[in-house]
Amino acid sequence: MASPNTPAPPNTAASPNTAASPNTAASPNTSDSPNPPASPNIEAILASYAGFRDRDIEGILSGMHPDVEWVHPEGMGKYGLGGTKLGHAGIKEFLAHVPTVLGGMRLVPREFIEQGDRVVVFGTREVTSLRGTTATLDFVHSWTMRDGKATRMEDIFDTVAFHELIES
């Protein structure tokens, strides 16, 4: 976790009523019926999102393989947020840097689609600039899983909108 002098990593939140069955899409449950049980892959991903929500770095890493590739668009390199970070140490370094660029973030995963070892998550993120401007931006997370752990997570989003927010 962040030291007392370092801001906490961005916050994320998984919808408590979001789950998916293998090879199907899932969205927040709007009926009175319970959600189907999530697959082990989706359970691991949900644990990582819960770690973000709780600002718990170990929780974030709990769903990730020790050699995970954490990939963000190269277009975010201007802010030190682009490229591929390797392993738990790379993710920790990335997360420690985020508060120097952003005032806050909350992820809201909305839909999970699973096919084999791939899980794609569609969602939104509420991002706050260092100056206090907040915007809601869409994201797609593409997770590659092996033995119930993420070996790759690629964050796909509109970098132009993100740049505009950071600079606002």
C-alpha positions as CSV (number, residue, x, y, z in Angstrom):
1,M,0.0,0.0,0.0
2,A,1.1,3.6,-0.3
3,S,3.2,5.1,2.3
4,P,1.8,7.9,4.6
5,N,3.4,10.5,2.3
6,T,2.2,8.9,-0.9
7,P,-1.4,9.2,-2.2
8,A,-3.2,5.9,-2.5
9,P,-3.6,4.3,-5.9
10,P,-6.7,5.0,-8.0
11,N,-9.9,3.6,-6.7
12,T,-12.1,1.2,-8.6
13,A,-15.4,-0.5,-7.9
14,A,-16.9,-3.7,-9.3
15,S,-20.6,-3.8,-9.2
16,P,-21.6,-6.3,-6.5
17,N,-24.2,-7.7,-8.8
18,T,-21.9,-8.4,-11.7
19,A,-20.9,-11.9,-12.7
20,A,-20.7,-14.0,-15.8
21,S,-20.9,-17.6,-16.9
22,P,-18.3,-19.1,-19.3
23,N,-18.7,-17.9,-22.9
24,T,-21.5,-15.4,-21.9
25,A,-21.8,-11.8,-21.3
26,A,-22.9,-10.6,-17.9
27,S,-24.3,-7.3,-16.7
28,P,-25.5,-6.0,-13.4
29,N,-28.4,-8.1,-12.2
30,T,-31.7,-6.2,-12.5
31,S,-34.0,-9.0,-11.4
32,D,-34.7,-10.6,-8.0
33,S,-33.0,-13.8,-9.2
34,P,-29.4,-14.5,-8.0
35,N,-26.5,-14.2,-10.5
36,P,-25.1,-17.4,-11.9
37,P,-21.8,-18.4,-10.3
38,A,-18.8,-16.7,-11.9
39,S,-16.0,-18.7,-13.4
40,P,-12.6,-18.9,-11.7
41,N,-11.2,-16.5,-14.2
42,I,-13.9,-13.9,-13.6
43,E,-13.6,-14.5,-9.8
44,A,-9.9,-13.6,-10.0
45,I,-10.6,-10.5,-12.0
46,L,-13.3,-9.4,-9.6
47,A,-10.8,-9.8,-6.8
48,S,-8.5,-7.4,-8.6
49,Y,-11.2,-4.9,-9.1
50,A,-12.2,-5.2,-5.4
51,G,-8.5,-4.5,-4.6
52,F,-8.7,-1.3,-6.6
53,R,-12.0,-0.3,-4.9
54,D,-10.5,-0.9,-1.5
55,R,-7.1,0.7,-2.4
56,D,-5.4,-2.6,-1.6
57,I,-2.4,-3.3,-3.8
58,E,-2.1,-6.9,-2.6
59,G,-5.8,-7.4,-3.4
60,I,-5.2,-6.0,-6.9
61,L,-2.3,-8.4,-7.4
62,S,-4.2,-11.4,-5.9
63,G,-5.7,-12.2,-9.3
64,M,-2.5,-11.7,-11.3
65,H,0.3,-14.1,-12.2
66,P,3.7,-13.0,-10.8
67,D,4.9,-12.4,-14.4
68,V,1.8,-10.5,-15.5
69,E,2.1,-8.0,-18.4
70,W,0.2,-4.8,-17.5
71,V,-0.3,-2.9,-20.8
72,H,-1.5,0.7,-21.3
73,P,-1.6,2.7,-24.5
74,E,1.8,4.1,-25.7
75,G,-0.1,7.4,-26.1
76,M,0.0,7.8,-22.3
77,G,3.8,7.8,-22.2
78,K,3.8,11.6,-22.0
79,Y,2.6,11.2,-18.4
80,G,4.6,8.1,-17.5
81,L,1.5,5.9,-17.8
82,G,2.1,4.2,-21.2
83,G,3.6,1.0,-22.2
84,T,4.0,-2.5,-20.7
85,K,4.9,-3.0,-17.0
86,L,6.1,-6.4,-16.0
87,G,5.2,-8.4,-12.9
88,H,3.9,-7.4,-9.6
89,A,6.9,-5.0,-9.1
90,G,6.0,-3.2,-12.4
91,I,2.4,-2.8,-11.4
92,K,3.3,-1.4,-7.9
93,E,5.7,1.1,-9.6
94,F,2.9,2.1,-12.0
95,L,0.3,2.5,-9.3
96,A,2.7,4.6,-7.1
97,H,3.2,7.0,-10.1
98,V,-0.5,7.4,-10.9
99,P,-1.3,9.9,-8.1
100,T,1.4,12.2,-9.4
101,V,-0.7,12.5,-12.6
102,L,-4.3,12.1,-11.4
103,G,-6.4,13.3,-8.5
104,G,-8.4,10.1,-8.4
105,M,-10.1,7.3,-10.3
106,R,-12.9,4.8,-9.8
107,L,-13.4,1.9,-12.2
108,V,-16.9,0.5,-12.8
109,P,-16.8,-2.7,-14.7
110,R,-20.2,-3.3,-16.3
111,E,-20.0,-6.3,-18.6
112,F,-17.8,-9.4,-18.7
113,I,-17.4,-11.6,-21.8
114,E,-15.4,-14.8,-21.4
115,Q,-14.1,-17.1,-24.1
116,G,-11.6,-19.7,-23.1
117,D,-8.7,-18.0,-21.3
118,R,-9.7,-14.5,-22.4
119,V,-12.0,-12.2,-20.5
120,V,-13.0,-8.8,-21.9
121,V,-14.5,-6.3,-19.5
122,F,-16.4,-3.2,-20.7
123,G,-16.8,-0.4,-18.2
124,T,-16.5,3.2,-17.2
125,R,-14.0,5.1,-15.1
126,E,-14.6,8.3,-13.2
127,V,-11.3,10.1,-13.4
128,T,-10.4,13.3,-11.5
129,S,-7.6,15.6,-12.6
130,L,-5.1,17.0,-10.2
131,R,-7.1,20.3,-10.5
132,G,-10.4,18.7,-9.6
133,T,-12.0,18.2,-13.0
134,T,-13.9,14.9,-13.2
135,A,-15.1,13.0,-16.3
136,T,-16.5,9.6,-17.0
137,L,-14.6,7.7,-19.6
138,D,-15.2,4.3,-21.2
139,F,-12.7,1.5,-21.0
140,V,-12.2,-2.0,-22.3
141,H,-9.9,-4.3,-20.3
142,S,-8.7,-7.4,-22.1
143,W,-7.5,-10.0,-19.6
144,T,-5.6,-13.2,-20.6
145,M,-5.8,-15.8,-17.9
146,R,-3.8,-19.0,-17.1
147,D,-4.6,-21.2,-14.2
148,G,-7.0,-18.7,-12.6
149,K,-4.4,-15.8,-12.7
150,A,-4.0,-12.9,-15.2
151,T,-0.9,-13.2,-17.4
152,R,-1.8,-10.0,-19.3
153,M,-4.2,-7.1,-18.7
154,E,-4.5,-4.6,-21.5
155,D,-6.3,-1.3,-20.8
156,I,-7.9,0.2,-23.9
157,F,-9.4,3.7,-23.8
158,D,-9.6,7.0,-25.6
159,T,-6.2,8.6,-24.9
160,V,-7.2,11.9,-26.4
161,A,-10.0,12.3,-23.9
162,F,-7.7,11.2,-21.1
163,H,-5.1,13.8,-22.1
164,E,-7.7,16.5,-22.2
165,L,-8.8,15.6,-18.7
166,I,-5.3,15.4,-17.2
167,E,-4.5,18.8,-18.7
168,S,-7.8,20.4,-17.5
